[in-house]
Amino acid sequence: MSQSSRELSAQVLVVNRNLQAVHITTARRAFVLMFTDVARALDPAWVAHDFESWATIWPRAATGPP
């Protein structure tokens, strides 16, 4: 299995608007939910982003502020 396949199979916690855990899904499914505007991604500061805004900040969000 390639690294990208393993990463897309990683588990992701899905929370509701009150930040309560709802279920766990794969990263692949989480991307689909974001891309179809059903879900938002939370950055390390707990700010919600749609797919377009998240795609522009994700490398920075993954490593924290410069």
N, C-alpha and C positions, 0 to 999 in steps of 0.2 A: 504494500500500500504506500502510495506516495505521501510526502509531507502535507501537501495541500488537501489530499483526501482525508488524512488523519485530522487536520485542522477543521475541516468542514463537518467532520463527524463528532467534534468536541461537543460537550454538553453546555447548554446555555440556559440560565434561569430566566423564566418569563414572569414578570410581575405586572400587577394591574396598576391603575392610576393612583392607588393609595400605597403603592410600593409593597404590596403583599404578594408573596410568592403564589403563583397560579399553577405552573407546571414546569417541567424541564423538557427542552427540545434540542435538536441538533443546531449547530451553527448554520448549516445549510438552510434549514427551515426558518431560522431567525432572519437570515438575509432575505428570504422570500417574503416574509411578513413585513419587513422594513421596505423592501422594494415596491410592494403592492400597497403601501401606505396604510397598513393595518397596525403596525407597531413602530415604536421609536427606540433608538439606542440611547443608553445613558452613558455619559462620559464620566471620568473619575470625580468630577465635581457634582454629579447627579443632575446635569443639565440634559434634557431630552433633545434628540436630533432626529430629523427625518433622514431618509437614505441619502439624499443629495448633500445635505449639510454634513452628515457624518462622514461621507466619502471624502470630503475635503479636509477633515480634521483628524481622521483615524490614526495616522502615524504618530501624531503629536499626543493624542489621547492614550495611545497604547504605552507610551514611554513617560508620560507626565509632562509638565511644563518644562520649557528649555532652561 
